[in-house]
């Protein structure tokens, strides 16, 4: 969201290329009180505008856990919960 405020439109954002190059990306809420855009809204908008696949969105979400400052056991527990949720194959909302 703050990128948009800084004159970088989502359509022009290199996020798709960055994913293709293997960079570790994550989405954040980035001060929603100032910029708008809460985390779920950011995921929906990125999916809508850039047409990211479910697998790409899952990868981005997993990166958030991997890049966190949690210890290994906390990360493992969150990965297990997240992966169980993903396995339910709930469709991405339009």
N, C-alpha and C positions, 0 to 999 in steps of 0.2 A: 504494500500500500504506500509506504513512504517513497518508494521508487517513482510511483505515479505523481506524487506531489513534487518530486524533484525532476519532473518533465521526462521521465522514461515511461512510456506506455507499456502495458502488459503485452500488447501485441508485438512490441519491439524488444521485449526482454529476451536475453539469450538463454533462458532457463532450459529450453529443450536441447539446445546445443551443449550446454554445460552437462546435462544428464548423459547425453551421448558420449561425451568425452570422459565420463566416469567420475566427475567431481562429486563430492559429498555435499548434497544440498539439503536444506530443510526450510520449511516455511515457519514463520513466526507471526505473532499478532502485532508486533512493532508499535507499541503505544496506541492502542485502539482509541483511547480517550482523545488523542490529538489527531490521529490520521484516519479514524474509522477502521473498519475491517478487523473483525475478530477472526480467530484461527480457522474456524469452520468456514466462514465466509471466504477467507483467502484460498482454502483448498477448493471450494466450489468454483470460485472465479478463475483460478489457474486452470482447472479442468475444463471449464467452459470455453475460455478464450484460447488456450493453447492446445486443447484437445488431448490432454495427457491420458494415457491408458490407466486402467486400474492398477496394473503392475508398477507403473511409474509413480503413481500416488502412494502406493504401499511402500515402495523404496524410499521415497522422500520422508514418509512418516517414520520408517525404521531408522533412517539416518538421525532423526531427532533424538531417539533413545541412545543410539551409538555415540553421538557427539556430546551427550550430557555429562555432567560431572558425577553421576551416580556411580557407586562402586559396582564391581562385576556381578555380584549376587543380585543387587537391585535391578540392574539392566536385564539379567537373565530372566527374572520374574516378570518384568514388564514385556520383554520379548515374547515370553510364553503366553501371556494374556492377550497381547496384540495379535500374535500369530493364530491363536484360537479364534479370535474374532474374525480375522481375515478368512480363515478356513470356512466360516459360515457362508461365505460367498454372497454377502448382502450387496445388491446392486448399488452402483454409484448414483446418487440422486441427480436428476437432470438440472 
